[in-house]
Amino acid sequence: MNRRHLIKAGAVLTASVLASRFIEARERTMIKTLVIVSHPYPERSTFTKALQQAAESVEGVTVRNLETLYGFDTRAIDDEKERQITREHDRVVFIFPTHWFNITPMMKAYMNDVWGNVGPGLWEGKEFLAVTQAAGGSSTYGKNGRIGVDLKDVFLPLKASALHCGMTYLEPLAFEAADRSKIPDYQQALIARLQQ
């Protein structure tokens, strides 16, 4: 082999090694995300199902649907198991429809059982993201709407809970005036946030 071939072979080998190292580094730094999904009426769940499917398509994401796992029994949640699963992840995402300006009953029970009675710093260093959708639009939300606040600001108690647990509260992903024709856009927006 002459010198030119050796240099070319060395460059290919170097590029291959760098690519391999990049992939390894990416895998090591990939954020493991736990997505908790809840909908009080799963049979009517168009948007939540679509968002759950989008989340399931992202590498490094674990999805747990509360109604699928525990039905509607707010006392059935396995708090120890759910705590252990949460410990194994870097980011926690809640996907839910806005339910009377709040999270769903099962999600509230989940927070009571899994996050409750543990104290500050429970999830120290983890990220928290709320993803929600609501039928109401500008006539309901925003400073000129009936309730006078943005949809994302309805969830101040979630922010307080996340901060109390030592988490970094991320800007919520809130879809107002949810429109079925925009479901692919909502799914892409969620995928983009989960890949950050």
C-alpha positions as CSV (number, residue, x, y, z in Angstrom):
1,M,0.0,0.0,0.0
2,N,1.4,3.4,-0.9
3,R,1.3,6.4,1.4
4,R,-1.7,8.0,-0.3
5,H,-3.8,4.8,0.3
6,L,-2.6,4.6,3.9
7,I,-3.6,8.2,4.5
8,K,-7.0,7.6,2.8
9,A,-7.5,4.4,4.9
10,G,-6.5,6.2,8.0
11,A,-9.1,9.0,7.3
12,V,-11.8,6.5,6.8
13,L,-10.9,4.6,10.0
14,T,-10.7,7.9,11.9
15,A,-14.1,9.0,10.6
16,S,-15.5,5.6,11.5
17,V,-14.1,5.8,15.0
18,L,-15.4,9.3,15.5
19,A,-18.9,8.3,14.3
20,S,-18.9,5.4,16.7
21,R,-17.8,7.6,19.6
22,F,-20.5,10.1,18.7
23,I,-23.2,7.4,18.7
24,E,-21.9,6.1,22.0
25,A,-21.9,9.6,23.5
26,R,-25.4,10.3,22.2
27,E,-26.6,7.1,23.8
28,R,-24.9,8.0,27.1
29,T,-26.4,11.5,27.1
30,M,-29.8,10.6,25.8
31,I,-32.4,11.8,28.3
32,K,-34.5,8.9,29.6
33,T,-38.1,10.2,29.6
34,L,-41.1,8.8,31.6
35,V,-44.4,9.8,30.1
36,I,-47.5,9.4,32.3
37,V,-50.7,9.5,30.3
38,S,-54.2,9.9,31.7
39,H,-57.7,10.5,30.3
40,P,-60.9,10.3,32.3
41,Y,-62.8,9.0,29.3
42,P,-60.4,6.8,27.3
43,E,-63.1,5.8,24.8
44,R,-63.4,9.4,23.8
45,S,-59.7,10.1,23.8
46,T,-58.7,11.3,20.4
47,F,-56.0,13.8,21.2
48,T,-54.5,12.0,24.2
49,K,-54.3,8.7,22.3
50,A,-52.6,10.5,19.4
51,L,-50.1,12.2,21.7
52,Q,-49.4,8.9,23.5
53,Q,-48.7,7.2,20.1
54,A,-46.3,10.1,19.2
55,A,-44.5,9.7,22.6
56,E,-44.2,5.9,22.0
57,S,-42.4,6.5,18.8
58,V,-39.5,8.4,20.5
59,E,-36.3,6.5,21.5
60,G,-35.6,6.6,25.2
61,V,-39.2,7.2,26.2
62,T,-41.2,4.9,28.6
63,V,-45.0,5.4,28.4
64,R,-47.4,4.5,31.3
65,N,-51.1,5.0,30.8
66,L,-52.7,5.2,34.2
67,E,-56.2,4.0,33.1
68,T,-54.7,1.1,31.1
69,L,-52.6,0.1,34.1
70,Y,-55.0,0.8,37.0
71,G,-58.5,1.3,35.5
72,F,-60.3,4.1,37.3
73,D,-59.5,2.9,40.8
74,T,-57.6,5.8,42.4
75,R,-56.5,3.5,45.2
76,A,-55.0,0.8,42.9
77,I,-51.8,2.7,42.0
78,D,-48.7,0.8,42.9
79,D,-46.8,3.7,44.5
80,E,-43.5,1.8,45.1
81,K,-43.3,0.4,41.6
82,E,-44.2,3.9,40.1
83,R,-41.5,5.6,42.3
84,Q,-38.9,3.0,41.2
85,I,-39.8,3.6,37.5
86,T,-39.6,7.4,38.0
87,R,-36.1,7.1,39.7
88,E,-34.9,5.4,36.5
89,H,-35.7,8.4,34.3
90,D,-34.3,11.9,33.9
91,R,-37.5,13.6,32.7
92,V,-41.1,13.2,33.6
93,V,-43.9,14.2,31.2
94,F,-47.6,14.3,32.0
95,I,-50.0,14.0,29.0
96,F,-53.6,14.8,29.8
97,P,-56.7,16.7,28.7
98,T,-57.4,19.8,30.7
99,H,-60.2,18.5,33.0
100,W,-62.0,21.4,34.7
101,F,-58.9,23.5,34.7
102,N,-56.9,20.7,36.3
103,I,-55.3,17.4,35.7
104,T,-57.4,14.2,35.6
105,P,-58.6,12.3,38.7
106,M,-56.2,9.4,38.1
107,M,-53.3,11.7,37.6
108,K,-54.1,13.5,40.8
109,A,-54.2,10.1,42.6
110,Y,-50.9,9.3,41.0
111,M,-49.3,12.4,42.4
112,N,-50.9,11.8,45.8
113,D,-49.6,8.2,46.0
114,V,-46.3,8.4,44.1
115,W,-45.1,12.0,44.9
116,G,-47.0,12.6,48.2
117,N,-45.7,12.2,51.7
118,V,-42.1,12.0,50.5
119,G,-41.0,15.6,50.9
120,P,-38.9,18.2,49.0
121,G,-36.2,17.0,46.7
122,L,-37.9,13.7,45.8
123,W,-37.0,14.0,42.1
124,E,-34.0,16.3,42.5
125,G,-32.5,17.3,39.1
126,K,-35.2,15.7,36.9
127,E,-37.1,17.7,34.4
128,F,-40.9,18.1,34.3
129,L,-43.1,18.8,31.3
130,A,-46.9,19.2,31.2
131,V,-48.5,18.4,27.9
132,T,-52.2,19.2,27.7
133,Q,-55.0,20.1,25.3
134,A,-58.3,21.8,25.7
135,A,-61.4,22.5,23.5
136,G,-61.5,26.1,24.7
137,G,-59.6,28.7,22.8
138,S,-59.1,32.5,23.0
139,S,-62.7,33.0,24.2
140,T,-61.8,30.9,27.3
141,Y,-58.0,31.4,27.8
142,G,-55.7,34.4,27.6
143,K,-56.1,37.8,29.1
144,N,-59.2,38.5,27.0
145,G,-60.8,35.1,27.6
146,R,-63.4,34.2,30.2
147,I,-60.9,33.0,32.8
148,G,-58.3,35.7,32.0
149,V,-55.2,33.4,32.0
150,D,-53.4,31.3,29.4
151,L,-54.0,27.6,29.4
152,K,-50.4,26.9,30.4
153,D,-50.9,29.1,33.4
154,V,-53.8,27.1,34.7
155,F,-51.3,24.5,35.9
156,L,-49.4,26.7,38.4
157,P,-50.0,23.9,41.0
158,L,-48.1,21.5,38.8
159,K,-45.2,24.0,38.6
160,A,-45.2,24.3,42.4
161,S,-45.3,20.5,42.8
162,A,-42.4,20.0,40.4
163,L,-40.3,22.8,42.1
164,H,-41.1,21.4,45.5
165,C,-39.8,18.0,44.3
166,G,-36.5,19.6,43.1
167,M,-37.4,19.4,39.4
168,T,-36.7,21.8,36.6
169,Y,-40.2,22.9,35.3
170,L,-40.2,23.2,31.6
171,E,-42.5,25.5,29.6
172,P,-45.7,23.5,29.1
173,L,-46.9,22.3,25.7
174,A,-50.5,23.4,25.7
175,F,-52.8,23.0,22.7
176,E,-55.8,25.4,23.0
177,A,-58.9,25.1,20.8
178,A,-57.7,21.5,19.9
179,D,-58.6,20.7,16.4
180,R,-58.6,17.1,15.0
181,S,-57.2,18.2,11.7
182,K,-54.1,19.5,13.5
183,I,-53.3,16.2,15.3
184,P,-50.2,15.5,13.1
185,D,-48.9,19.0,14.0
186,Y,-49.5,18.3,17.8
187,Q,-47.7,15.0,17.5
188,Q,-44.7,16.6,15.7
189,A,-44.6,19.3,18.4
190,L,-44.5,16.7,21.1
191,I,-41.9,14.6,19.4
192,A,-39.7,17.7,18.9
193,R,-40.0,18.5,22.7
194,L,-39.2,14.9,23.7
195,Q,-36.1,14.9,21.5
196,Q,-34.6,18.0,23.1
